[in-house]
Amino acid sequence: MAGMENESKLIGGSNRISAVNLTGISSPVVNSKDYDHQEMDSYQKPGWRTFLSFVGPGFLVSLAYLDPGNLETDLQAGANHRYELLWVILIGLIFALVIQSLAANLGVTTGKHLSELCKAEYPTFVKYCLWLLAEVAVIAADIPEVIGTAFALNILFKIPVWVGVLLTGFSTLLLLGLQKYGVRKLEVLIAILVFIMAGCFFGEMSYVKPPAGDVLKGMFIPKLSGHGATGDAIALLGALVMPHNLFLHSALVLSRKIPNSVRGVNDACRYFLIESGIALFVAFLINVSIISVSGTVCSAENLSSDELDRCSDLSLDSASFLLKNVLGKSSSTLYSIALLASGQSSTITGTYAGQFIMQGFLDLKMRKWLRNLITRCIAITPSLIVSIIGGSSGAGRLIVIASMILSFELPFALIPLLKFSSTTIKMGPYKNSMIIIVFSWVLGLMIIGINIYYLTTSFVDWLIHSTLPRVANVFIGIIVFPIMAIYVLSVLYLMFRKDVVVTYIEPTKLDPSAQVSMESGDNGVSRGHGMTNAPYREDLADIPLPE
């Protein structure tokens, strides 16, 4: 009984469902007269060194905001609507900061990532449906990488796009093989190449000098005028706010050793918020520069006929001319290298997201190379078919379609995250404040509402103007309208279903000395007597990020 009481006191400092592993801990809670004040004075106070130990997950996740899908949608938004859709980028990245922070907080506070909590909360059928949707999201996110890499190889070596699509499978194996020599070095190299591309667009933006008034107006005055503006806006949101990123971020934070105390949890949540804010601000500047350059160059009056044709159907493989003012004749080569790096960077995030989703929902783990190869092969299939039939233009449109799929899938990861992070049974006292709850739900419902509206109106408009026989239109309507109804009902189910599984552990009542030590950043056991950082997930410890 005494041992059980001591264990109860030990876990009292942690409110996480993955608490300290008590095996082998035999030291009792130290009372006030035995407490080692020298140990308390040596507690590492929060500072820039502590912050650096948490840097990594946010920047790794932010690579997904600079992938070929974002490039494609940014380029087309600028060419078609100039600066009119910059407000979508601003709102999208603000919303991304909020939900990525909620995902990080969920992992830090509970010790479980989002897919594991979904498995614990939902019935079996719903669990498998959410898993399938999450896997489809990973595949949809992998399609822009496949096509972006194929375009880069096409520009560099003049090989057909469909051959480049096939070669992306080998590039994945090569990338994962290079990780053995130090994945951090590889990530730094990819980041350098991506920021080279960003520097090119920044330099071009300083050369073409987009009108600051129009840029600010597009950033802060929402407008959806012009043909296809709504579709391009949804594609932008789909490329920015990706559902698999929520699963990824909630798991990546578990690779950090966090002090098992109230102060430790709060500090970790704050550091992850700061890191995500910095990373997404950089991503915001890059996305704004791409749209501004595309909008300014394609709206210029002195364009040649060839450049006008490219702007009318701008895609990743034809966008290098936008940088000719800065890079000259080498614009194609440097652009293609940066595009190749942008495409390959999402390999890392997609691989880990798929692994965490599979492990969380199914308790199934696969080797990273096998997991990535399966995902890549599935993504290659539609990319290969479209690139063979439709060529480069068809492959470019497939990137936009993949981004729209991600946007439509967002509610099935977003709603569970918003509900879990806002309920006491999941987060205890760490649940979202009322301001965050209102803000996140308003933005989330707005995005979901836009998706449903666009889905309905676009399909109805297509049926009205379709050249197919009337019988075919009726048959398509009979199939599609029930699917749309199921989509809406599924979203409503997730929204209004009451969470019933309690995963938050109520802390036990500590004695006064233990309470003092907890407020000091400890959990009642001095570090000299066996205190550990918790919850440290050994099953996630192989994530190649610095501790």
Phi and psi in degrees as a GROMACS rama.xvg file:
@    title "Ramachandran Plot"
@    xaxis  label "Phi"
@    yaxis  label "Psi"
@TYPE xy
-62.1087  -39.7144  ALA-2
-63.1653  -40.1418  GLY-3
-65.9806  -37.4408  MET-4
-65.192  -40.8718  GLU-5
-63.9548  -40.092  ASN-6
-63.0483  -40.716  GLU-7
-60.5218  -40.0136  SER-8
-69.6872  -34.7787  LYS-9
-62.8656  -43.8593  LEU-10
-81.4086  -5.12691  ILE-11
-64.0318  -28.6879  GLY-12
-77.6654  -6.98752  GLY-13
-118.187  133.023  SER-14
-103.241  21.0943  ASN-15
-104.569  150.302  ARG-16
-75.8802  -16.4246  ILE-17
-107.209  82.3864  SER-18
-86.9257  -170.911  ALA-19
-62.108  138.43  VAL-20
-72.2669  110.673  ASN-21
-81.9714  -3.93572  LEU-22
-65.1289  125.188  THR-23
89.8101  -5.84156  GLY-24
-92.3185  110.27  ILE-25
-113.12  -5.64097  SER-26
-73.7122  131.925  SER-27
-74.5905  164.766  PRO-28
-64.2147  131.344  VAL-29
-80.4132  130.598  VAL-30
-81.9123  179.387  ASN-31
-64.4072  -39.5433  SER-32
-76.4746  -20.9312  LYS-33
-95.2153  -4.95618  ASP-34
-67.2736  136.129  TYR-35
-88.2304  101.373  ASP-36
-67.2218  -27.0967  HIS-37
-64.7724  -35.5817  GLN-38
-66.0433  -39.8039  GLU-39
-66.6202  -36.604  MET-40
-68.4068  -24.5181  ASP-41
-86.7219  3.10392  SER-42
-60.7263  131.068  TYR-43
-74.4344  114.766  GLN-44
-76.3057  149.516  LYS-45
-59.5377  140.724  PRO-46
-170.486  -172.418  GLY-47
-66.0006  -31.6928  TRP-48
-66.9565  -40.8495  ARG-49
-64.8921  -40.3109  THR-50
-60.7029  -41.2996  PHE-51
-62.0038  -29.1545  LEU-52
-69.8483  -16.7455  SER-53
-98.272  -7.63531  PHE-54
-71.9339  136.416  VAL-55
147.326  -63.432  GLY-56
-57.5512  -45.1084  PRO-57
-64.0316  -41.7199  GLY-58
-71.2925  -35.2113  PHE-59
-65.087  -42.3497  LEU-60
-65.2152  -36.5838  VAL-61
-67.3446  -18.1874  SER-62
-58.9689  -28.806  LEU-63
-67.3557  -19.3452  ALA-64
-86.3822  1.84025  TYR-65
-126.256  22.3847  LEU-66
-83.9738  173.832  ASP-67
-57.6102  -28.3443  PRO-68
-62.292  -42.6036  GLY-69
-66.3688  -41.4418  ASN-70
-58.1985  -47.3093  LEU-71
-62.1993  -49.5602  GLU-72
-68.1303  -36.0371  THR-73
-63.7333  -45.9869  ASP-74
-61.3835  -44.4297  LEU-75
-70.8021  -36.4158  GLN-76
-63.7356  -41.4516  ALA-77
-68.9087  -42.364  GLY-78
-67.7255  -36.7278  ALA-79
-86.8018  -33.2177  ASN-80
-130.316  10.8839  HIS-81
54.3239  -118.525  ARG-82
-101.799  9.21713  TYR-83
-65.2713  -28.2164  GLU-84
-102.464  14.9797  LEU-85
-63.7447  -28.6806  LEU-86
-63.8239  -28.8162  TRP-87
-65.5327  -40.5336  VAL-88
-62.6038  -44.9601  ILE-89
-62.61  -51.9931  LEU-90
-64.432  -40.7201  ILE-91
-61.9202  -42.1819  GLY-92
-78.4861  -30.2031  LEU-93
-63.742  -45.2334  ILE-94
-65.2266  -38.5187  PHE-95
-61.8302  -39.7535  ALA-96
-62.2322  -42.0592  LEU-97
-63.9933  -51.3091  VAL-98
-74.7069  -31.3302  ILE-99
-66.6261  -36.8118  GLN-100
-66.7168  -39.248  SER-101
-63.6422  -38.8978  LEU-102
-64.3939  -42.3845  ALA-103
-64.1251  -44.4516  ALA-104
-61.4573  -38.672  ASN-105
-60.7845  -44.699  LEU-106
-66.8964  -43.7362  GLY-107
-63.4686  -43.944  VAL-108
-76.0517  -40.7828  THR-109
-95.2186  -21.482  THR-110
76.1437  8.84559  GLY-111
-128.95  148.96  LYS-112
-92.8925  173.754  HIS-113
-59.7686  -41.4837  LEU-114
-66.6309  -34.3781  SER-115
-66.9591  -38.8536  GLU-116
-69.7853  -36.3053  LEU-117
-61.9544  -42.1537  CYS-118
-61.6816  -40.0355  LYS-119
-71.2056  -29.9658  ALA-120
-90.3827  -42.4054  GLU-121
-95.257  155.414  TYR-122
-61.4368  165.163  PRO-123
-57.8839  -47.3146  THR-124
-62.0337  -45.2581  PHE-125
-64.3384  -39.1496  VAL-126
-59.4375  -45.8534  LYS-127
-69.7281  -34.471  TYR-128
-63.9201  -44.5982  CYS-129
-63.3562  -36.8317  LEU-130
-64.4049  -45.6241  TRP-131
-62.2408  -42.0938  LEU-132
-63.8685  -39.0234  LEU-133
-65.2009  -39.0747  ALA-134
-66.4193  -39.196  GLU-135
-62.808  -37.5032  VAL-136
-63.554  -40.8186  ALA-137
-63.2299  -41.5826  VAL-138
-66.6496  -42.9759  ILE-139
-62.817  -35.5466  ALA-140
-70.8837  -24.6418  ALA-141
-81.6658  -22.4018  ASP-142
-61.1558  -47.7626  ILE-143
-59.168  -34.4693  PRO-144
-64.8095  -43.0732  GLU-145
-60.024  -50.2009  VAL-146
-70.995  -39.0839  ILE-147
-61.4166  -42.7272  GLY-148
-63.8286  -40.9349  THR-149
-63.2626  -41.0797  ALA-150
-62.6705  -42.1894  PHE-151
-62.0838  -42.8193  ALA-152
-66.5987  -34.7449  LEU-153
-64.0513  -42.112  ASN-154
-70.6082  -39.3157  ILE-155
-73.7075  -46.6298  LEU-156
-117.156  3.84469  PHE-157
59.3593  32.0304  LYS-158
-92.2105  152.801  ILE-159
-58.2641  151.356  PRO-160
-61.5671  -40.4758  VAL-161
-66.6007  -31.9527  TRP-162
-67.8429  -40.6382  VAL-163
-61.6823  -35.4168  GLY-164
-60.6052  -43.7826  VAL-165
-65.2086  -36.4498  LEU-166
-70.4994  -18.4509  LEU-167
-63.3386  -27.9596  THR-168
-62.3652  -40.4765  GLY-169
-71.0217  -33.58  PHE-170
-65.5228  -32.9071  SER-171
-65.1886  -47.073  THR-172
-61.7582  -38.5101  LEU-173
-63.8011  -43.8635  LEU-174
-62.9293  -46.4544  LEU-175
-67.1421  -29.94  LEU-176
-68.7578  -36.2575  GLY-177
-68.313  -20.5481  LEU-178
-61.5324  -25.3034  GLN-179
-64.2813  -23.4148  LYS-180
-92.1913  8.73317  TYR-181
119.681  94.8743  GLY-182
-67.3167  -27.2392  VAL-183
-64.7438  -40.8017  ARG-184
-63.178  -39.6581  LYS-185
-65.6782  -42.3924  LEU-186
-64.121  -39.6925  GLU-187
-64.1129  -41.6754  VAL-188
-62.0768  -45.2298  LEU-189
-62.6727  -43.1384  ILE-190
-61.8144  -40.4507  ALA-191
-61.7952  -44.2847  ILE-192
-66.0599  -39.3412  LEU-193
-64.3786  -40.9375  VAL-194
-74.7657  -21.2037  PHE-195
-62.6758  -44.5492  ILE-196
-61.5528  -42.3443  MET-197
-62.285  -41.6241  ALA-198
-61.88  -35.5748  GLY-199
-62.4435  -45.4565  CYS-200
-69.1857  -36.3268  PHE-201
-63.0113  -42.7786  PHE-202
-64.4963  -41.3125  GLY-203
-65.0789  -37.5942  GLU-204
-64.8818  -37.8347  MET-205
-68.3904  -24.78  SER-206
-80.7469  -47.9059  TYR-207
-79.5239  -19.3074  VAL-208
50.4541  72.4762  LYS-209
-62.334  143.852  PRO-210
-61.3612  120.396  PRO-211
-60.17  -36.5416  ALA-212
-63.5384  -42.8779  GLY-213
-67.8934  -38.0067  ASP-214
-63.8572  -46.1404  VAL-215
-65.8947  -38.3155  LEU-216
-63.3364  -43.3279  LYS-217
-66.8782  -24.8513  GLY-218
-81.4961  -31.289  MET-219
-117.617  -5.61358  PHE-220
-116.634  103.939  ILE-221
-63.8636  136  PRO-222
-156.002  140.265  LYS-223
-133.899  68.4831  LEU-224
-109.782  159.29  SER-225
95.0174  157.939  GLY-226
-69.0437  127.74  HIS-227
77.8548  12.1182  GLY-228
-65.0811  -41.1051  ALA-229
-64.3782  -43.2902  THR-230
-63.3194  -41.9213  GLY-231
-66.3519  -35.5216  ASP-232
-65.8155  -42.3515  ALA-233
-65.559  -38.8018  ILE-234
-63.4798  -39.3878  ALA-235
-61.7182  -45.8878  LEU-236
-63.4212  -41.0502  LEU-237
-63.8196  -35.5099  GLY-238
-74.9443  -25.3991  ALA-239
-88.376  -52.2869  LEU-240
-101.136  95.4191  VAL-241
-99.4163  132.759  MET-242
-63.7086  -36.7133  PRO-243
-68.5563  -21.0918  HIS-244
-65.5371  -29.9142  ASN-245
-68.3254  -42.2782  LEU-246
-63.8882  -39.8332  PHE-247
-66.1263  -49.3074  LEU-248
-65.9491  -38.6811  HIS-249
-65.651  -21.4441  SER-250
-92.7942  -36.3693  ALA-251
-61.7545  -35.1274  LEU-252
-66.4728  -19.7352  VAL-253
-75.7789  -4.67202  LEU-254
-82.9274  -0.957375  SER-255
-101.336  142.822  ARG-256
-86.0749  114.305  LYS-257
-112.626  130.219  ILE-258
-54.2576  136.974  PRO-259
-83.3327  71.3147  ASN-260
-156.355  165.511  SER-261
-59.4226  -44.7175  VAL-262
-64.1891  -39.9538  ARG-263
-62.3492  -43.0147  GLY-264
-63.9944  -46.285  VAL-265
-63.8818  -41.981  ASN-266
-63.3973  -43.1371  ASP-267
-61.9993  -44.8098  ALA-268
-61.0308  -40.4841  CYS-269
-67.0717  -42.8691  ARG-270
-64.6196  -41.7897  TYR-271
-65.8858  -33.4879  PHE-272
-65.0566  -46.0188  LEU-273
-61.7477  -45.3826  ILE-274
-61.9296  -45.199  GLU-275
-63.3866  -38.0616  SER-276
-62.1239  -44.2269  GLY-277
-64.3923  -47.0912  ILE-278
-63.0484  -43.2155  ALA-279
-74.9399  -26.4609  LEU-280
-66.7998  -41.3738  PHE-281
-61.4481  -44.1123  VAL-282
-62.1217  -37.6837  ALA-283
-62.1227  -46.3264  PHE-284
-61.8033  -40.8138  LEU-285
-65.855  -44.7683  ILE-286
-63.8515  -40.3999  ASN-287
-64.1195  -41.2143  VAL-288
-64.24  -38.3789  SER-289
-65.6841  -46.5729  ILE-290
-64.0692  -40.9812  ILE-291
-65.3322  -43.3664  SER-292
-64.211  -46.7199  VAL-293
-60.6029  -45.6694  SER-294
-65.8741  -38.4153  GLY-295
-72.8609  -47.4733  THR-296
-65.2712  -43.8821  VAL-297
-75.4915  -13.023  CYS-298
-102.489  4.04593  SER-299
-68.2854  155.13  ALA-300
-88.7505  -16.6234  GLU-301
-102.196  29.0049  ASN-302
-76.1831  144.742  LEU-303
-76.5412  168.467  SER-304
-64.2639  -35.8867  SER-305
-65.7298  -41.1324  ASP-306
-68.991  -34.4238  GLU-307
-63.1078  -41.2367  LEU-308
-63.8221  -40.608  ASP-309
-65.8368  -41.6803  ARG-310
-66.6204  -32.3757  CYS-311
-68.851  -23.0359  SER-312
-140.346  60.4782  ASP-313
-73.5443  132.645  LEU-314
-143.33  177.601  SER-315
-61.7263  -35.4483  LEU-316
-81.0221  -8.02162  ASP-317
-120.503  10.8989  SER-318
-92.5524  -4.11965  ALA-319
-65.6523  -23.2174  SER-320
-65.8661  -18.692  PHE-321
-64.1122  -22.0918  LEU-322
-103.738  8.65775  LEU-323
-67.0379  -25.9398  LYS-324
-66.0112  -29.1564  ASN-325
-96.4729  -43.8801  VAL-326
-100.037  -14.8782  LEU-327
65.9593  -136.408  GLY-328
-67.8724  -23.1821  LYS-329
-84.6775  5.13516  SER-330
-60.603  -40.404  SER-331
-64.6183  -43.8208  SER-332
-65.9386  -50.5589  THR-333
-66.8157  -37.2827  LEU-334
-63.2383  -43.2868  TYR-335
-67.5086  -36.0813  SER-336
-64.4973  -45.0439  ILE-337
-65.2901  -38.0307  ALA-338
-64.2325  -39.3047  LEU-339
-62.0713  -43.1185  LEU-340
-65.894  -39.9998  ALA-341
-61.3125  -41.7052  SER-342
-67.2069  -40.7671  GLY-343
-75.1021  -26.1076  GLN-344
-61.5502  -34.2913  SER-345
-74.7866  -9.92683  SER-346
-59.5417  -43.5051  THR-347
-64.0731  -50.4274  ILE-348
-64.6398  -41.3493  THR-349
-65.1856  -38.5573  GLY-350
-63.8454  -49.1265  THR-351
-67.1168  -39.8403  TYR-352
-60.8022  -45.1002  ALA-353
-62.5344  -38.2895  GLY-354
-65.8072  -44.1205  GLN-355
-67.1525  -38.7562  PHE-356
-63.1741  -45.5959  ILE-357
-66.1754  -42.5312  MET-358
-66.9631  -40.0732  GLN-359
-71.5107  -44.9367  GLY-360
-79.6233  -35.936  PHE-361
-117.08  -2.6941  LEU-362
55.1029  35.7452  ASP-363
-120.433  126.923  LEU-364
-118.076  139.252  LYS-365
-125.484  158.172  MET-366
-62.7767  142.88  ARG-367
-59.1767  -41.3699  LYS-368
-67.0876  -35.9652  TRP-369
-71.2701  -43.3473  LEU-370
-58.8536  -47.107  ARG-371
-68.7944  -36.2656  ASN-372
-65.7945  -40.7315  LEU-373
-64.0476  -47.9086  ILE-374
-59.5389  -43.7785  THR-375
-65.7447  -40.3786  ARG-376
-63.1687  -40.1382  CYS-377
-65.6942  -40.561  ILE-378
-70.4458  -30.2018  ALA-379
-66.3088  -33.82  ILE-380
-57.613  -57.3992  THR-381
-66.2943  -33.6628  PRO-382
-64.155  -40.9431  SER-383
-67.2366  -44.4289  LEU-384
-62.2541  -46.4091  ILE-385
-67.6105  -40.3179  VAL-386
-67.6803  -32.5216  SER-387
-72.2477  -43.6915  ILE-388
-79.4818  -49.0025  ILE-389
-100.077  -6.25633  GLY-390
69.6691  -154.95  GLY-391
-64.6027  -40.3551  SER-392
-65.6277  -40.289  SER-393
-65.6415  -39.0834  GLY-394
-65.6546  -37.1558  ALA-395
-64.503  -39.8663  GLY-396
-66.4064  -30.7134  ARG-397
-64.8078  -31.8912  LEU-398
-62.8335  -43.9602  ILE-399
-64.1412  -40.4509  VAL-400
-62.7777  -41.7877  ILE-401
-61.5464  -39.6854  ALA-402
-65.0356  -37.9644  SER-403
-68.0678  -36.7147  MET-404
-60.7591  -42.3327  ILE-405
-62.0773  -38.7144  LEU-406
-65.6206  -41.2114  SER-407
-70.4043  -26.9802  PHE-408
-83.5488  -13.6156  GLU-409
-53.4366  -42.1094  LEU-410
-58.0986  -27.8602  PRO-411
-80.0684  -7.53007  PHE-412
-111.215  -33.711  ALA-413
-71.0679  -46.1677  LEU-414
-62.7164  -46.818  ILE-415
-58.1064  -39.0877  PRO-416
-63.6185  -46.0215  LEU-417
-63.7936  -39.6868  LEU-418
-71.6314  -45.3917  LYS-419
-62.606  -41.5323  PHE-420
-78.0865  -6.13498  SER-421
-110.333  2.11198  SER-422
-111.994  144.962  THR-423
-69.0596  -32.824  THR-424
-68.3425  -17.9349  ILE-425
-102.181  -39.0026  LYS-426
-114.865  -10.1712  MET-427
61.6457  -137.831  GLY-428
-71.471  -7.54298  PRO-429
-90.3847  8.37328  TYR-430
-64.821  162.883  LYS-431
-60.9109  147.649  ASN-432
-71.9825  164.427  SER-433
-61.7645  -35.6282  MET-434
-63.3971  -46.0882  ILE-435
-65.3653  -40.1753  ILE-436
-59.1382  -49.2444  ILE-437
-64.6231  -46.8835  VAL-438
-62.042  -47.9558  PHE-439
-67.6682  -40.2045  SER-440
-69.6227  -38.226  TRP-441
-62.6182  -48.3507  VAL-442
-65.253  -41.6498  LEU-443
-62.1068  -46.024  GLY-444
-66.8521  -32.9411  LEU-445
-63.7955  -44.8647  MET-446
-65.6689  -42.987  ILE-447
-63.2968  -42.3312  ILE-448
-62.7965  -41.3092  GLY-449
-62.1849  -42.2633  ILE-450
-60.1053  -48.0396  ASN-451
-64.7029  -41.8269  ILE-452
-61.6175  -46.5133  TYR-453
-66.4192  -41.0368  TYR-454
-58.5182  -44.8929  LEU-455
-70.7198  -51.7436  THR-456
-65.8152  -38.1962  THR-457
-65.5333  -42.2118  SER-458
-68.0307  -42.2358  PHE-459
-62.9886  -42.8019  VAL-460
-62.3025  -39.6516  ASP-461
-65.2738  -40.6202  TRP-462
-63.0328  -39.6935  LEU-463
-66.4129  -40.5033  ILE-464
-99.0949  8.53936  HIS-465
-70.5415  143.352  SER-466
-91.9966  2.53689  THR-467
-70.908  158.448  LEU-468
-58.488  152.364  PRO-469
-60.0225  -36.4  ARG-470
-62.1031  -41.0393  VAL-471
-64.8478  -40.7861  ALA-472
-61.4157  -42.6743  ASN-473
-63.008  -43.9788  VAL-474
-62.1851  -43.4821  PHE-475
-63.5187  -42.0356  ILE-476
-62.0931  -40.0294  GLY-477
-61.4609  -32.7893  ILE-478
-81.7521  -45.343  ILE-479
-77.4261  -42.8469  VAL-480
-60.6955  -41.7473  PHE-481
-61.6388  -35.983  PRO-482
-63.7869  -42.0686  ILE-483
-63.4873  -39.5663  MET-484
-64.7975  -40.7854  ALA-485
-63.0673  -39.4142  ILE-486
-59.4996  -48.812  TYR-487
-64.3565  -44.1217  VAL-488
-64.1452  -35.7051  LEU-489
-65.5249  -41.6678  SER-490
-63.5014  -43.2244  VAL-491
-64.1957  -37.3694  LEU-492
-60.5126  -47.1863  TYR-493
-65.3031  -34.3461  LEU-494
-70.3774  -43.4371  MET-495
-101.973  -6.18556  PHE-496
-68.7067  133.467  ARG-497
-83.2075  127.796  LYS-498
-69.4434  133.88  ASP-499
-121.894  -18.7639  VAL-500
-86.1075  120.577  VAL-501
-87.9217  119.318  VAL-502
-115.644  -7.84873  THR-503
-85.9626  130.87  TYR-504
-96.6598  119.034  ILE-505
-66.7264  126.602  GLU-506
-65.7949  144.376  PRO-507
-77.2621  161.974  THR-508
-74.6801  123.017  LYS-509
-91.9055  155.525  LEU-510
-75.872  163.845  ASP-511
-55.1362  -40.6357  PRO-512
-66.3259  -38.0012  SER-513
-68.3738  -36.7994  ALA-514
-63.7712  -40.7233  GLN-515
-61.4915  -44.3591  VAL-516
-67.3042  -34.1713  SER-517
-65.9866  -43.2363  MET-518
-65.6399  -22.0382  GLU-519
-83.8193  1.1153  SER-520
102.763  8.36621  GLY-521
-115.912  178.783  ASP-522
-120.91  26.85  ASN-523
97.4979  -7.66012  GLY-524
-124.229  122.336  VAL-525
-66.4018  153.649  SER-526
-63.9619  -23.3855  ARG-527
-76.9151  -8.33005  GLY-528
-116.74  23.7831  HIS-529
106.02  12.0095  GLY-530
-66.9513  139.414  MET-531
-119.647  163.156  THR-532
-83.1888  136.749  ASN-533
-148.248  156.486  ALA-534
-88.1609  116.209  PRO-535
-94.2589  112.777  TYR-536
-83.263  104.341  ARG-537
-64.4898  -29.0659  GLU-538
-72.6913  -13.0532  ASP-539
-111.069  6.71759  LEU-540
-72.573  -11.9466  ALA-541
-88.2114  7.21625  ASP-542
-65.0884  125.304  ILE-543
-76.7801  65.2721  PRO-544
-126.557  151.249  LEU-545
-69.4203  142.007  PRO-546
